[in-house]
Amino acid sequence: MRTKPLLCFLAASVGAVAIGFAADLYVLEHVARRDTNDTDWGQMFRSAGYIPTWCIVALGLLLVDLWAKPPAGRYRVTRGLTLAGSVWFAGVAAELLKLVTRRLRPDAEHPVLYAIRPFAEETYAASGMCLPSGHASVAFAAAFMLCRLHPGGAPVWLAIAAGCAATRLLMQAHYLSDVLAGAAVAYAVAWAIWQVHLLIVRPTTTPTTTALRAPCRVSALLVGA
């Protein structure tokens, strides 16, 4: 494993979350639209943080690849599995990290930084805790994996994930640092799943596999590990 990309990722993650911590209270007090989940666009973006949404998309990709002509070789199942695996593992990682950080969701009526649940209380229950954001983790895990699978659509994938993160801030369900930490978790999970994917498809020289490595300026900064 090359250490430079890893160090860059760690530095970027720490820097982004640190900025989030600094801006948490300001964003909580000034960025709010509590009816977001009642709007069509709000529901659309929020669903990007829902694991079954991406599992349905992954199933569609799996069916496309299974029926592809010519057959996609080793790649015929990996596209759907990498997307599904990325969102599942990111969601699980976020829930496990909540049990460690134990930060409670913000109280919009009494914006104070931060309330922490003692380990002795509901030790294994992640409900009501917020660091990192599970929705942001899932949405960005899908986005980062799609950036690797289909880099030409990177602006769209990232916009969907950013929209999901924005709904969590507008609903005052999370601090800014929560969604930024969720994005960092998502990147780490997507990177790990991608390494497994490459072990499977590298020996294959089908046009489909080649298309995965098409250059894209937007996604090159994100998937260059």
Buried (B, 14 or more C-beta within 10 A) or exposed (E): EEEEEEEEBEEEBEEBBEEBBEBBBEBBEEEEBEEBBEBEEBEEBBBBBBBEBBBEBBEEBBEEBEEBEEEBBBBBBBBBBBBBBBBBBBBBBBBEBBBEBBBBBBEEEEBEEBBEBEEEEBEEEBEEBBBBBBBBBBBBBBBBBBBBBBBEBBEBBBBBBBBBBBBBBBBBBBBBBBBBBBBBBBBBBBBBBBEEBEEBBEEBEBEBBEEBEEEBEBBEEBBEB
